[in-house]
Amino acid sequence: MLKIQYRLKLKRKLNLKKPKRWTEKIQWYKAYYRNPLMKKCADKYEVREYINSKGLNNILNRLYGVFDNTDQIDFDALPNKFVIKTTNGSGTNILCNNKAELDREKVIKTLDLWLKRDSFTVGREWSYKDLVPKIIIEKFLEDKGNLFEGINDYKFMCFNGKAKYIVFDVDRQIDHKRNIYDIEWNFIDVVTDHPNFGDVVSKPEGLSEMLIIANKLAADFPFVRVDLYWVNNRVYFGELTFYPWSGYVQYTPEKFDITLGEQFSYNL
């Protein structure tokens, strides 16, 4: 399945015997690497225990509730603004910035569909295998001084416990753009499935703090992407992702795929 998907999505043959590209090594990671801790960290609720074990409970967003199904949610008891997530995948988020305008029926239908999503079967992402999904509702984070829509999302690409590159996504709900930087915040002119927007963003004030946190959270894995937010001069945890974009991303220039792959070392 991985070989078929890789061929269809990236238009080239997948080398699992001697992978060199990052996109190839992510497929190897799915197929062969097994660390039970990955299952806990892939679950958006269970990962909170892992964050606490690292002494980083201060970066956790406020949790309003955790639910097994949509019938358990009391919308009337929630504040005016909140974020709803399912714990079993990436991109399964609903942002509510005005409860009076929330289409509750649509939200419930969407959540019910997401709870049935099987990320393991679709992309063979092992960390989601046998995960029992739940719904979590958290505080709505906002930064009124932000230059972009929403809050700034810093994704640290970490290899053997060390952050090497930072993926910076902005305007995700409007015109999704993505920049890539090294850990010194030097812009790298790479395009993925979303265009970059050039070297126009200053180094965030919290970069040093976020790097320390990312390295702590990445220490147990050959590779993980650590997603953090810098909001109103404070770090918040986003998620841990072991197979970003399911490994099916086309880098331009293509050599960046190999550059990332060189960082991804483990016992083949």
Backbone torsions as a table, in degrees:
resi	resn	phi	psi	omega
1	MET	NA	-44.2	-180.0
2	LEU	-62.4	-39.7	180.0
3	LYS	-65.1	-39.9	178.9
4	ILE	-66.4	-47.2	-179.0
5	GLN	-62.7	-42.5	-179.0
6	TYR	-61.9	-43.3	178.9
7	ARG	-63.5	-43.5	-177.9
8	LEU	-68.6	-40.7	-173.8
9	LYS	-85.0	-36.5	-175.0
10	LEU	-113.0	-0.6	173.3
11	LYS	60.9	34.7	174.9
12	ARG	-153.4	164.6	-177.2
13	LYS	-76.7	139.9	178.4
14	LEU	-87.1	127.1	177.1
15	ASN	-103.6	103.5	179.0
16	LEU	-95.7	-17.1	179.9
17	LYS	-75.8	-43.1	178.1
18	LYS	-136.8	68.1	-177.6
19	PRO	-68.0	139.5	178.1
20	LYS	-119.1	-36.9	-179.7
21	ARG	-76.5	152.7	174.1
22	TRP	-61.2	-41.3	-179.0
23	THR	-62.6	-31.4	176.9
24	GLU	-75.4	-41.7	-177.5
25	LYS	-68.6	-28.5	174.1
26	ILE	-64.7	-38.3	177.4
27	GLN	-66.4	-40.7	175.0
28	TRP	-59.6	-43.9	179.5
29	TYR	-56.5	-44.9	178.2
30	LYS	-61.2	-44.9	-169.6
31	ALA	-78.8	-32.5	-167.2
32	TYR	-126.7	-23.5	-175.1
33	TYR	-87.8	128.7	-175.7
34	ARG	-131.9	110.9	174.8
35	ASN	-133.3	112.1	-176.2
36	PRO	-53.4	-27.2	-179.6
37	LEU	-63.7	-25.4	179.3
38	MET	-63.4	-33.9	-179.9
39	LYS	-66.2	-42.1	177.2
40	LYS	-63.0	-42.1	-174.6
41	CYS	-77.7	-20.3	177.2
42	ALA	-77.3	-21.8	179.5
43	ASP	-83.4	121.9	-173.1
44	LYS	-67.1	-15.5	174.7
45	TYR	-96.5	-47.8	-178.7
46	GLU	-62.5	-28.1	-178.3
47	VAL	-63.0	-22.8	179.2
48	ARG	-60.3	-34.3	177.0
49	GLU	-65.6	-39.0	178.0
50	TYR	-65.2	-41.8	177.9
51	ILE	-60.3	-43.8	177.9
52	ASN	-61.9	-38.6	-179.3
53	SER	-64.6	-21.8	177.9
54	LYS	-91.9	5.4	-179.7
55	GLY	71.6	28.4	-174.4
56	LEU	-120.2	30.7	-178.7
57	ASN	-61.0	-19.7	-179.7
58	ASN	-68.6	-15.5	-179.7
59	ILE	-95.3	-1.6	180.0
60	LEU	-78.6	135.7	176.2
61	ASN	-71.5	156.2	179.0
62	ARG	-64.6	132.3	-178.8
63	LEU	-103.4	122.5	178.4
64	TYR	-87.3	-25.6	179.7
65	GLY	174.3	159.4	174.9
66	VAL	-129.7	135.4	-170.3
67	PHE	-136.1	145.6	177.7
68	ASP	-79.1	-28.0	-178.8
69	ASN	-155.9	172.3	-175.4
70	THR	-70.3	-22.9	179.7
71	ASP	-63.9	-24.0	-176.5
72	GLN	-82.5	-11.6	-175.3
73	ILE	-80.4	125.0	174.5
74	ASP	-103.1	93.4	-177.0
75	PHE	-61.4	-33.4	-178.1
76	ASP	-64.4	-26.4	-178.2
77	ALA	-83.8	-9.0	-178.0
78	LEU	-83.4	155.0	175.6
79	PRO	-68.8	178.2	-176.8
80	ASN	-67.3	-31.2	-179.6
81	LYS	-122.3	139.2	178.5
82	PHE	-167.3	170.9	177.1
83	VAL	-125.3	131.2	177.0
84	ILE	-107.7	135.2	178.5
85	LYS	-136.2	149.2	164.4
86	THR	-96.6	154.2	-170.8
87	THR	-90.8	4.4	-168.0
88	ASN	-114.7	27.3	178.7
89	GLY	177.2	-174.8	-179.5
90	SER	-110.0	141.0	178.2
91	GLY	83.0	6.5	-179.5
92	THR	-95.4	68.1	-176.9
93	ASN	-127.0	141.9	173.6
94	ILE	-124.7	121.7	-179.5
95	LEU	-97.5	124.8	177.7
96	CYS	-117.6	111.6	177.3
97	ASN	-107.1	4.8	173.6
98	ASN	-160.1	102.3	-174.0
99	LYS	-61.0	-30.0	-178.6
100	ALA	-64.2	-25.6	-178.4
101	GLU	-98.5	2.5	-176.6
102	LEU	-74.1	127.8	175.1
103	ASP	-84.6	92.0	-172.5
104	ARG	-62.9	-39.4	-179.5
105	GLU	-62.6	-42.1	178.6
106	LYS	-66.3	-40.5	178.7
107	VAL	-61.2	-44.9	-179.1
108	ILE	-63.3	-42.8	178.7
109	LYS	-62.9	-41.7	180.0
110	THR	-64.5	-45.4	-180.0
111	LEU	-63.6	-40.6	178.9
112	ASP	-61.0	-37.7	176.6
113	LEU	-67.8	-43.4	-179.2
114	TRP	-64.4	-35.0	179.8
115	LEU	-65.5	-21.9	178.9
116	LYS	-91.6	-5.6	-177.2
117	ARG	-65.5	137.4	-179.1
118	ASP	-120.0	90.6	-177.8
119	SER	-66.4	-26.2	179.0
120	PHE	-67.6	-49.2	-177.6
121	THR	-65.0	-42.0	-176.1
122	VAL	-65.8	-53.3	-175.5
123	GLY	-114.8	7.0	-177.8
124	ARG	57.9	37.9	-179.8
125	GLU	-86.4	98.5	-168.1
126	TRP	-57.0	-35.1	-175.7
127	SER	-63.2	-18.5	178.1
128	TYR	-93.0	-2.9	-176.4
129	LYS	-63.8	127.8	177.9
130	ASP	65.8	14.8	177.2
131	LEU	-70.6	130.5	177.7
132	VAL	-92.7	109.2	-172.4
133	PRO	-73.7	149.2	174.4
134	LYS	-134.2	178.3	175.6
135	ILE	-116.6	133.6	173.3
136	ILE	-122.2	148.9	177.1
137	ILE	-125.7	126.2	-175.0
138	GLU	-123.7	170.8	176.6
139	LYS	-63.8	141.4	176.4
140	PHE	-79.9	115.4	179.7
141	LEU	-90.8	136.0	176.9
142	GLU	-147.2	147.2	-179.4
143	ASP	-130.1	101.2	-173.5
144	LYS	-68.5	-17.9	179.4
145	GLY	-90.3	5.5	-176.5
146	ASN	-73.2	141.7	178.8
147	LEU	-74.8	-21.5	-175.1
148	PHE	-114.3	165.2	176.4
149	GLU	-66.5	135.3	179.1
150	GLY	82.3	-153.9	179.1
151	ILE	-114.0	154.6	-176.6
152	ASN	-76.0	129.2	-173.9
153	ASP	-112.6	112.2	-178.9
154	TYR	-107.0	119.2	-176.6
155	LYS	-110.1	112.3	-175.5
156	PHE	-94.3	115.7	177.4
157	MET	-82.7	109.6	-170.2
158	CYS	-114.5	133.5	-178.7
159	PHE	-124.1	120.3	-178.8
160	ASN	48.6	47.9	173.1
161	GLY	81.8	9.7	-179.5
162	LYS	-131.0	125.6	174.6
163	ALA	-69.2	135.0	-179.0
164	LYS	-118.8	-34.5	-178.8
165	TYR	-140.8	158.0	-179.3
166	ILE	-125.8	125.9	175.0
167	VAL	-99.9	125.4	-175.1
168	PHE	-117.5	107.8	-178.5
169	ASP	-100.1	136.4	177.3
170	VAL	-136.3	162.3	175.9
171	ASP	49.5	43.9	-173.7
172	ARG	-64.7	-28.1	-177.5
173	GLN	-91.1	-5.7	-175.0
174	ILE	-120.0	-69.8	-177.8
175	ASP	-140.1	77.6	-170.5
176	HIS	-53.2	122.7	177.1
177	LYS	-128.4	155.0	-174.0
178	ARG	-143.8	122.7	172.7
179	ASN	-107.6	153.8	175.3
180	ILE	-124.2	135.5	-179.2
181	TYR	-130.4	159.6	166.7
182	ASP	-84.5	-179.8	-172.6
183	ILE	-75.2	-7.7	173.0
184	GLU	-92.4	4.3	-178.2
185	TRP	67.9	37.0	169.4
186	ASN	-89.0	126.4	-178.1
187	PHE	-66.4	134.7	176.6
188	ILE	-113.9	121.0	-174.0
189	ASP	-78.9	80.1	-179.3
190	VAL	-127.0	140.0	175.6
191	VAL	-112.6	137.5	176.4
192	THR	-112.2	-139.5	176.5
193	ASP	-79.6	-2.4	172.8
194	HIS	-129.4	142.5	-177.7
195	PRO	-68.1	151.9	171.0
196	ASN	-85.6	170.6	-176.7
197	PHE	-125.3	22.6	172.0
198	GLY	80.9	173.6	-176.2
199	ASP	-84.6	74.4	-173.8
200	VAL	-123.8	1.9	-175.3
201	VAL	-111.7	127.4	178.9
202	SER	-71.5	155.7	177.2
203	LYS	-58.9	129.3	179.9
204	PRO	-66.1	144.5	-179.3
205	GLU	-60.6	-31.1	-176.7
206	GLY	-91.9	14.3	-174.5
207	LEU	-59.4	-46.4	-178.5
208	SER	-60.4	-43.1	179.3
209	GLU	-65.6	-42.1	-179.9
210	MET	-65.5	-36.8	178.3
211	LEU	-63.9	-41.6	177.8
212	ILE	-61.1	-45.3	-179.6
213	ILE	-65.2	-44.6	-179.5
214	ALA	-59.9	-42.6	-179.8
215	ASN	-65.5	-36.8	177.4
216	LYS	-64.2	-43.9	-176.3
217	LEU	-74.8	-21.1	-177.1
218	ALA	-93.1	-5.0	-168.7
219	ALA	-60.2	-24.9	-173.0
220	ASP	-94.5	5.0	-171.2
221	PHE	-135.5	146.0	174.5
222	PRO	-62.2	-35.9	175.4
223	PHE	-150.3	139.5	170.0
224	VAL	-159.7	145.9	171.8
225	ARG	-99.2	123.3	-179.4
226	VAL	-102.4	116.3	-178.1
227	ASP	-99.1	124.0	-179.5
228	LEU	-130.1	155.2	174.6
229	TYR	-116.5	143.6	172.3
230	TRP	-113.9	105.2	-172.5
231	VAL	-128.5	120.4	178.0
232	ASN	50.4	49.0	176.3
233	ASN	63.4	33.3	178.4
234	ARG	-144.5	144.2	178.4
235	VAL	-88.6	134.9	172.7
236	TYR	-125.1	145.0	177.5
237	PHE	-79.1	138.3	175.3
238	GLY	-103.0	-73.8	177.9
239	GLU	-166.0	167.4	170.4
240	LEU	-109.5	129.9	-177.1
241	THR	-127.4	123.5	-177.6
242	PHE	-93.2	-21.4	-178.5
243	TYR	-131.6	66.8	-176.6
244	PRO	-53.5	132.8	179.8
245	TRP	53.6	24.2	-177.4
246	SER	57.6	16.6	179.5
247	GLY	78.4	4.9	-177.7
248	TYR	-105.8	76.7	178.9
249	VAL	-134.5	135.2	-180.0
250	GLN	-97.2	115.0	177.8
251	TYR	-90.6	138.3	174.6
252	THR	-129.5	115.4	5.6
253	PRO	-71.0	152.9	-173.9
254	GLU	-64.2	-26.4	-176.2
255	LYS	-63.5	-19.6	178.9
256	PHE	-66.0	-29.4	175.5
257	ASP	-60.5	-40.8	179.1
258	ILE	-73.1	-39.1	177.3
259	THR	-58.3	-45.3	176.1
260	LEU	-64.2	-40.4	-179.8
261	GLY	-61.7	-33.0	178.9
262	GLU	-66.0	-26.5	177.8
263	GLN	-78.7	-22.4	-171.9
264	PHE	-89.8	87.1	-176.8
265	SER	-113.4	136.1	177.3
266	TYR	-161.9	173.2	-177.2
267	ASN	-77.8	103.9	178.5
268	LEU	-77.2	NA	NA
